[in-house]
């Protein structure tokens, strides 16, 4: 009888240890949601991630880069769950290629600004860019970065792109352009309003919002990728980005949301 009781006690302890092991290993091997994030969102993704974790207990792992580069990584098998692009073209292309079963949606509209650590006189910025005061103008690579594409469109509409071509310094992404601006490597640059709205940016900046009538709307698209399908946390983050809470954060950083 005593032997039977001893056996039951051992069995119960084994169950407890097994359950504890499963909980431990489940936590150990749990992975964050991998979110491919357009570089213009670098200042805002931290705030979004913190708010999302506070609401759900789920952490995100942002991978920041130029939208075109991130799309290429997805095609090459990168294990991203959600893609927040700076435009709709790259997400739509991924959808057409079968890398998502859901059509992309617009989550925000970007705002292009011209910015510098110098007060160059932004009321006549197009004229100033032509002067000897400006030697380097930073824009993101228009082939892979939608904000760079918008900046090129603006310079063309102003009729000065040929005149300033030798002054243009191309950044791989908006993040690199922001570094050029804030360190003074470039005299001036075209970037996202999120840079000047970022409370963590301690560099004094002078800037002007570019008239949105002279460049195509920067409609930023989101897509739930195949790798994230069936992952309830990835779906939860996808829905969160469309929520009122996320929209309020986007607005704080200068984005337009419906």
N, C-alpha and C positions, 0 to 999 in steps of 0.2 A: 504493500500500500504506500509506504514511504517512498519507495522507488518510483511509483507512478506519479506521486506529487512532485518529486524532484524532476521528473521528465516533463511534466506540465509547466513547471516554473522555467525550465530551460527553453521550452518551446515558445513560451510567452516572451521571454527575453529576446529570443531569436527574431520574433515578429517585430518587436520594438526596434531592434538594431537594424533589421532589413528596411523598415519604414524610414528610419532616420537616414540610412545610407541612400535610399532613393531620393529623399528630399534634398540631401546634401549634393548628390551627383546631379540632380535636376537643376539645382541652383548653379552648380559648378559649370555645367555645359550649356546653360541658357545663354543665348546670344542676343545682343541688342538688334533692333531693327536697323538695317543698313540703308541709309537714305542718301542717294546721289543728289547733291545740292549745287545749283548754279552759283558761281562765285559772287554774284551781286547780293546773294542772300547771306553771305558770311557774317555780317553784323547781326542779322535778325534770327538766324537759325538757332543760336544759343538760347535766346529768349523763348523761342517756340519750343525748343527741346525741354527747357526747364519747366515751362507751364504744362506741357504734355505729361511730363513725369510726375509733376505734383498732382495732376488730375487722375492719372491712371497707374502710377507706379512703374511704368514702362520707360526704359531709356532708349534713346536713339543714338546711332553712330553716324554722324554726318561725314560724307566724303565730298569735299568741295573742289570744284574745278570748272573750267569752261564747259558750257552745255554740250558743244560738239564733241569734246574729248570724252565727256561722261557717256554720251550716246554710243561712241565707239567702244568704250569699255563694256557697256551692256552687250553689244553685239559680240564681243570677244569672250563673253561668259562671266563677267563680273557679277558676284552674288548680291546685287542690289535689290531691295524690296520695293522701294518707292523712288521715283525720279521727279525732282522739282527743277524744271528747266527755266531758262530765261525767255523762252519763246514757246510757240506751239508746234513749230516745224519739226524739231527733233523728236518730241514725244509722239507726234502723229506718224512720223516715219517708223518709229519703233513699233507702233501699233500695226501699221500696214505690213511690217515684216514678221508679225506674229509673236513679238516679244511681250505682248500684253493682250489680254482678251477684253479689256475695257478701253473705250475711247478716252483720250486725254481730256481734261477739263481745265478751264482757266481759273486759277486761284487768286491772281492779283495782276494789276497792270503797273508796269514800272515807269519811273520818271527819270529822264535824263537831265543831268546838270553839267555845267562847265565849272571847274573848280581849281583853286590854287592856294598856296600858302602866301601868295602875294596879292595885294589889292591892285589888280591891273586895270580896273575900270570896266566892270562887266556890262555896263549899260551900252557900250559899243564894242563888245568882245570880238565880233567878226573883223572889225577894222584893226583892233589891237593885235590880233593874231598875225596880221600882215607886216607889223612893224618889227624893227630890230630888237625890241624889248623881249620878244618871244623867240627863243631858239629851239625849244623842244615842246611838242604837243603830244600828250599820251592818249592813245586810244587802244581798246582791246582789239585783238585780231578779229576782223569782221567775218572771217570764214567760219569761225567756231564760237564766237561770242556775240550774241544778239545786241548787246549795248554798243559794241564796236561797230556793228552793222548800222545801228541807228546814228552813231556819231558820224560815220562816213556819209550817210544820207544827208545829214544836217550840213556838213561842209560842202557837199555838192549843191544842195538847194541854195546855199548862201553864195555860190559861185566862186568859192575860194579854194577848192580842194587842190587844184593844180598848183596854185601859188604857195600853198603850205606843205606840199607833199614832202619836200626835203626836211621839214621840221618834225614830221610825224615819227614818234617812237611807239612801236607796237608792243603791247603787253599780251602775254599768253592768255590772260583772263582779266576780269575787272579787279580781282584781288591784286594782281601785279600792277595794274594801272594805279590803284589806290596807293600802293607803296611808292610808286614814282611821284605821285602828287604830294603825299605827306612828308616825304623825305627831301623834296625839292629837286629830285633828279630831272623831273620835267617841270617846265615853268607853269604849265597848265595842263589839264586833262579833262576828258569827258568821262563821266562816271554815273553811278546810281545815286539818287538822293539819300539812300540808306547810309552812305558814308558820312554825310554831314549830320544826319539824325542820330547816329550811333552815340549813346551816352558814354561809351568806353573810349571814344576817340578824344584824346586830349590835345590834339594839334589844332591850332586856330586856323580856320579855313575861310576863304572868301569864295562865294559861289553865286551862281545864277541859274534858275530853272530854265531849260531850253523850251521854247514855244512848242508844245506838242503837235501843233499844226504842221510843222515842217519835217516831221519824221513819222514813219508808220508806227501805229500803236504797239507798244511792247507788251503783248499779252503773254503772260507767263503761264505755262501749262504744267500740269501734274499728271502722272500716270502710275498706276499700280502695276508693277512688272510681274512677269510670270513667276519669278523666284519668290515674290511676296504673296502670291495667291495661295489661299488655304492657311495663311498665317493670320490668326485673328488680331494679333498686335499690329501687324502691318496695315490691315484693313482699318483698325481703330485709328492709327495715325493719319491715314488717308482721309478719313472722315473728319478728324480733328482739324486738318488744314482748311477745311471748308466751313468750319464752325465760326460762330460769332466771336468766340474768345481769340481764335487765331487771327481773324480779320481785324480785331482791335489792335493786335500787336503789329500787323502789317501796316496799318494806318500810322502808328507811332513812328515807323521808319520811312514814311513818305510814299508808301505804295497806295494805289487806288484800288478799292475793292467794292463790289456791289453789295 
